Amino acid sequence: MKTLVIVTHPSIETSVINKRWIEELKKYPEKYTVHELSKVYPDGNIDVEKEQKLVESHGNLVFQFPIYWFNCPPLLKKWFDDVLAYGWAYGSNGGDKLKNRRVALSVSAGIQKEDYNENRRYRHTLEQILVPFEMTFLYCNADYHSFFAFYGAESEPGTSKVEKSAQDYFNFVDNL
């Protein structure tokens, strides 16, 4: 089954990293469905049934987004709140649609990797900041496969680094 990549970016047109990652995945439409929430739901009104059916029709799931105030963009949080419903994603009455499904995150962080450190300005690693996502997927009995990250998007949008990240990202998603 194809991998569903759910992309949430509040301004994909001005993105360097996330836009390049999307371009890379779209080269392989037989392997990946790139689903851009901000384009599908510009008004923020999510069609829950449609989204659940989309997830069910795919194998692995990847959530791609920029770190946004040390979290995900609001539309993705709404997607989690609405789509991962009791009785579908979790619960005693058949909530098993994510059970054993491989799930991963792909994030772009504007801050340098060394600044995500307990002894630096932000006092937490990116792994620690992303724990709520891991816990969500574990709660839904998904097979969480951690994350892929691009650090320093604010200060290092250089072409060679971006191109390398696109290939590394493709390899990450391809090996889920």
Buried (B, 14 or more C-beta within 10 A) or exposed (E): EBBBBBBBBBEBEEBBBBBBBBEBBEEBEEEBBBBBBBEBBEEEEBEBEEBBEBBEEBEBBBBBBBBBEBBBBEBBBBBBEBBBBEEBBBEEEEBBBBEEBBBBBBBBBBBBEEBBBEEEEBEBBBEEBBEEBBEBBEEBBBBBBEBBBBBBBEEBBEEEBBEEBBEBBBEBBEEB
